[in-house]
Structures are given as structure tokens and as C-alpha cells.
Amino acid sequence: MILTFMDKPLPVYGVYNHLVPNWLNRQANEKLIIQSMHEVANNAKCLEKGPMDQRPLFLDVGANEGYFTLLPIAYGCRAMTFDGQPQCIRKLHLSLALNYHLPGEATIYNNIVMDSAGQTLEVSELTCGGRVSARGENGAFVEPGTRPGGGKIRVSSVVLDDMVPAGQIVEGMHLDTEGVEPLILESGKSLFSEGRVKHLFIEFSPMWYRVAHFANRVESIFTTYLNPNTYECRQMKSGKLAAPIASWAGPLKDPKQSDFYCKSKIHV
């Protein structure tokens, strides 16, 4: 089976073969994430779980064009997908339309996931990619570092604990929000504290956390919601998993961006 990513053919690793867009193939860690997500989706055996609303759920936060949304639904799973950029949402819907044959189902939300619901953020109407900052120093929302083009449009924020039903287990989650990951963890207080995300793949950007408005509580956020008693977290280094970390203090001092894989110790 061949997935069509936007208007380009995209064979996919595992059940299908492997080829990813250049933006996903920027480092060895991405290959490991993709391979691991395929394994998680395949092991979930979604097609054997009956009606769609009973099948395992995957989350894709900061989805961009939607590769990590298409991946689980190719295995018959459910996906809940979030991106605040309208252009990304258009591309996501196009990708889903081009892959109408996939046996799973995705629900797409044009929202920013944050630590509180109902806030608004202005984003570029024609941008898909770059950084969307959560809040400026004066409390106003800003959007630095994105590609120019088009006007601005307002989108609202949601929190994961409101979107994912209480008690719902999340089979796998891909989290890539270019520096706003701590706020997403806070938005899922119950979700992460209860270890209900079985497999988490998270982009880790300490150089951006240190200059964010939430910089003074970043270590506390990671320690609270990805606690070593609840999650076994391993840093990805050149496409390989390092030993489990005992504390987030060391990784947060790293000047470089990296990736982590966290596995729930509660729901295995």
C-alpha cells in the first residue's frame, strides 16, 4: 500500500516500506522515532479492536503536514491531531483526502494546545512550519521565526485534559511544538500524572525553554509530569536510545536540541 503525502507518493516504513519527506529525515533520531511509532501502531492491533471508537488512540501535537497522523491510521487506529496553523490544517485535510483508503480515522483540531483553554493566538494564515511562541514578555501572544506570507488569523487554545476523555489510554503520542513542549505537558496534568500516554516521543529544546516566559518552572514541569516513577525516559542520540535518565536536571543543561522516548511504567 502507498500513502500519498500531500501530492507526492510516500511509501511508509514497516508494513509498507520507508521513505520520508526531507523535513522528517533531518537526523538519525527521526528515523528511530518513525520506526518506533510503526512498531507501536502495529503492536496496538487496532483492526482487531472492533468499532472505531473502541480502537487505540494516538495523539499528534504540532502535526504540521501530518505524517504522524497518517502513520497510525494506516494501521487502523484513531488519531487526534492538533495544529494551530491554518495552512497546516489545510495540508492535513488534503493528505487525509488523498489517503481516503486508510482503515483508521483522524480528528483534526485547528487549535494551539497550551496550559489553559480559551486563550487566543494570532498566526500567519499561509504559514506551515517554524516556531509559534506561546506568549511574549508582556503577556501578549507573538509568533517569531515563521516564514512570512498572508494575513493573520486568530486561533484558540485547548488543554489535553479537556480533549482526551478521563481514563482514556493513549497508545502513542508525537509531540513537536518547537519549544512549547512544557506547556503541552501541563495541559495534560491528569493524562501524564496517571501515566496514560503509553509511548511518548517528544522533541526536547532546552535552548528555547531557557528563554521562555515559563523558564523558571521547566524542570519542575518535566519532573512532575514525566516523573521517573511514572515514566522511563531515554534520550535519543544519533538514532540510538541512551540509558534511562534519573533526573531532568542534566538534559535541561544541554545546549542542543534532541529527542526523548518516554514509556509509561503504569500502563504497559
N, C-alpha and C positions, 0 to 999 in steps of 0.2 A: 504494500500500500504506500502511496506517495502523498505526503502533506503538501499543500501549496501555501507558502508563507507570503502573504500579500499576493503579488502577481508572479512570483518566482517558484519553481518547483523546489521542494525541500524534502528529500528523503530523511528519515529520522532514525537515530541510533537504536540498536536493540532489536525490537521486533521488525523494524523496517530498514535499517542501515543508518549511516550517520553523516550528515553534512549540516553545518550551522552557518548562519549569517556571520559576516566578518565581525560585527559588533559583539557577537557572543563568543567568538573564537579568539579573544584578545590575550588569553593566557591559559596555562595548563589547568588552573583551578576551574575554569569554566567547563572544560571537558569532564572533569571529575564530577562537578555538580550535575551536568546533563546526564552522564552515565548513572549517577546515583539516583537521580529523580526517575529515570526509566525503571530502575530496579524497584524503587518504592512503589511506583504506579503498577508495575507488573505484579509485584507480590501482593498488592491490595486485592487482586482478583475481582475487580469491580463488576465485571459482566456476570459474575456468579451471585451477586448480592440482591437480585430482584429489581423492583421498580426504582426509577431514578432517584427518588427522594430517600431511598434507603442505601444508596451506594456511597462508598467512601468519598470524603470531601477534601479537596485541595484548595489552598489559598495562594493567590499570586498578587502581591502588593508591590506597586511600582512596575506595572506589567509592560510598559512601552508597547511594542507591536504584538506581544502576546505569545512568545514561544513557550513560556512555562504555563500558559493556559492551554494551548493546543496539546501539549505533551500528555497531561493526564486524561483529557477527554479522548485522546486517541486510544486509550486503554479502557474506555467505557466509564470513566469516573466522572464525578461532578467537580466543577471548578467555580470558585467565587473570586472575581477579579476586580482589582481597584487601580485606577489611574486618574489623576486629576487633570490631565492634559487632553482637551477635546480631540486634537489631531490623533493622539494615540488611540482614543476610543474609536474613532472612525476606522483606523487601520485594524484594530481588533475585530470590529464587526465585519470588515471586509475579509479578514483571514478566516473568521468563522463561516462566512457565507461560502467562501471558496472551498472550505473543508466540511461542507454540509453532510458528507457521508460518515463522519466520525460518530462512534456509538455513544459518546458521552455528551455532557451538556455543560455550558458555561453561563453564568450570570455576570453581566458586566456592569460595573458602577463607575460613573464619571465623578468620583469623589476623592478628596485627599483623606487618607487615614491619619488621624492625629490623636492627641491625648484628650481632646474634648470635642464634642459634636456641635454642629451648628455654626462653626466659625466660617468665614469666607476668605477666599484667596483669589487674587487676580492672576490669571495665567495667559500666556500667549495662545491665541486661537489656532495658529498654524504651527506650533512647536510640538515636536515629539522627541524628547531626549533632553539631556542637560540636567542641571540641578534646579529643583524647586525648593527654595528655602521656606522654612516653616514660619518664621517670624523675625522681623527686624528688631534693632535695638530699642526703638521707640514703641514696640508693640504692634506696629503695622506689618502686614504681610508683604513680602517682597519676593522677587523672582530673579536672582542674579545668574549669570553664566549660561543662559539658554540662547539658542540660536534665534535671531530676530525674524520677524515676519508676521503679518496680520495684526489684528487688533487684540484687545484684551477681553477676557470673559471671566465672570465670577463663578467659582465652584465652591461647594460647601464641604465641610469636614464631617467624617463619621468616625466612630470608635469600633474596634473589632468586637468588643464585648456586647455591643448592641446588634451587630450584624450576624454574628455566629451564635446560634441558639445555645442556651445554658445546657451544659452536659454533652454537647456535640464534640465528638473527637475529630480532629483534623489530621488526616493521614500524612500530608506533606505540605510544606509552605515554603515559597520562594519569596524572600524579602530583599529588595534592592531599591532603596529610595535616596541614594546619593547623599547620605549624611543625616537623614532624619530617622534612622532606624530606632534610636532610643524612644522616640515619641510613639512609634508603632508598638513597641513592646509595652509601653504604658497604656496604650489604648486597649490592650488585651490583658488587663490585670488578672482576671479570673482564668482566662484561657491559658496563660503561661504559668501562673502560680499553681494551677492544678495539673500542669504537665500535659494538657490536652492536645498540644501540637506534637505529634509523634516524631516527625522528622522536619527539622528547620534548617534551611540553607540561607544564610544571611551575609550580605556584603557588610564589611566592617571597615569604617572610615574614621579612625581616631583623629586624623589631622583636621577633619571638619567638625568633629564633636568638640574639640578644644576651643573652637571659636564660635560655637553656637550659644544661643541665649540660655540653653539648658546645660552648659558645660560643667557647672558645679555639682550636678547630680547624675552625671552619666554613669560613673562607677556604681553608684547606688542602684540605678535602674537595671543595669546588667546583672548585678549581684542579686537583686530582688527577684527578677522575672526569669533569669536564666541561672538560677541558683545551682551550685554543684550537687545539692541533694536531690534536685528535681531533674536536672539535665546533665548529660555528659557532653561537653563541648570540646571540639577539636579544631584547631586552626588548620587551614589548608595551606600547604607550602609546596609550590612547584608541582601541583597536581597530586600531592600525597597528604594523608592525614597525619598530623603530629599527635603526640601523646595528649590525653585529656588534660585540660587546664584545671588547676585548683583554685585559681583566683583570676579576676578580670583586671587586676591592677597592672600586671605586666603587659598584656596585649594592648591596653589603652595608652601605654607609653610608646608604642611602636609608631614611627613616623610615616609608615607606608600603609596604603590601603590593602586589605586582604579579605579573606572569606572564612567563615566558620560553618561547621556542621554540628548541630546540636540534636541529640537524641534523647527523648523522654525516658526517664527511669521509672515512671509511674505507669504509662500506657505503652507497652512494648508488644 
